[in-house]
């Protein structure tokens, strides 16, 4: 059975994971403005109007029945600054997760903390498979996947290794 997925605020020791809103676009455009964030994933930073339009599409949800898009902005509780995002695409028996942290906040373990909280939330919903795709040279993202409880597989898609956890 496909669980009903409603995005809710999540808390970690240092972060507030806020369900995505359109008004996050200006500060997220700034937080994610470094082209270095796209070395492994491709593309380039989006200016605020384009990011707002992307967020509007994300908030409208997918056209596919039985699929849910779940998106959060990571806010550092100590400063109130938005520092990144986590997301999950839930399709019945699996959820694919992803994360990004602005370069100014990398190396602090924030992505690990957020991804672990997201994975715990998804497991609590009864999602039996969690997965992510990580570029084989992106060691920091591999560490985040490990912190979320995922393990590398021998499967690759578009040059990225599939990581997964199964109940």
N, C-alpha and C positions, 0 to 999 in steps of 0.2 A: 504494500500500500504506500502511496506517495504521501509524505507528511505535508501538512499545511505549513507554509513558511511565511512568517511575518517578521520583518526586520525589526529588531528591538535594540535599544541602547545596550552596550556591553561595557564592562569596566575591568581594568587590570590594575596592577599596583600603581602604574604611572600614567595610564592613558584612559581617556573617555573615548569609546568608539561610538560616534554619533551616526545614526542612519543618515544617508546622503540626502541633502536638500539642494535646491537650485542656488540658494544664497551662499553655499560653500564655494562656488566657482571663483570668485575674485581671489580669496586667500589661497585656494588650492592652485590656481594658475601661477601665483607667486611661489608657493612652496615647491612646485614641481617644474620650475622654469629652467632647470639646468639640463642642457642637452646630454650630459654624461649619463643621465638616468636612462637614456634610450640606446646605449651601446649594445646591450644584450637583447632588447626587445624590439628595436627598430622604431621608426617614426621620429617625431620631434615634439618638443613641448607645445601645448596648445595655448593660444592667447585666451584671455577670459571669455570673450563672446563665443568662441568655438567650444571651449570647455563647458560653458553654460548650456549650449545646444546639445552637447554630448550627454550631459547630466540629465537634461530633459528627456532624451531618448531612453536613457537608462531607467529613469523613474517611471516612464510609461510602461516599461516591462516588455518582455519578449512576446512575440506573436505565437510562439509554439505553446500549445496547451501542455500543462504539466511541468513547465519550466519556470523557475523563479530566479530573478536577478537580485542579489542581496549585496548592498554596497554601504560601506561605512567610511567616514573620515576619522582619522586618528588625531585626537587633540591631547597635547601634553598638558596634563592637569596642573602642573606647577606653574606654567606660564600662560596657559590658555591658547597657545599657538597650535594651529593645524600643521601636522608634520608629514602626513601621508594618507594612504588608503589601504583597505583590505576589501576583498570581494569574494563572493561565492556564486557560482552558477549551479543551481540545484536542478537536476533532471532525474526525478524519480529515485532510483537506487544509488545515485552518486552525486557528489558535489565537487566541482573543480574550484580550487581556491587560488588566489593571487594576492600580491602585496606590492606596495611601493612606498618607500620612505624618501623624502627629500634629502639631497646630499648633505645639507647642513646638520641633519640629525642621524646620519648613518653611523654605524659602529657603536651605537649606544644600546643595542639589543631591543629597540622599540618594535621593529618588524617581527622579531621572534616572539615578543610578548603579545603583540596583536594577533599574529597568526595562530599562536597556541590558544588564545581565547576564542577565536573564530572556530578553530577545529573542535574545541571542547563544546561549544554551543551547538555545532552541527551534529556531533556525536549524541548530545543530549536530545536532539530531535529524532534520533534513531536513524540517521543517514548511515548506511552500512559501508560506503566506500567514499573516501576522500582522496582527491588527487590534485596534483599540480604538475606543471611542466617547467623545467629549469634548464637553462643553457648549461652545458657541461663545464664551461669555464667560469661560471658565475658562482664562486665558492660561498659568497655571503648568502645568496639565495638558497643554496644547498643547506646551509646552516639553519636558515629559517624553516625550510621544509622539515628538517630533522626535529627542530623545536616543536613543530606542529604535530609530530608523531608519524610523519610520512617516511618511507624508505624508498631508495632508488630502485627502479626496475631496469630490465634490459631493453625496454621499449623506448623508441624515439619517435617524435613527430615534429616535422619542420626543424630538425636539428636540435631539439630540446629533449632532455631525458624526462620520462614520465616517473613521477614519484607517487606512491600511494600508501594508504592505510586501509585495511579491511577489518571489519568487525569480527 
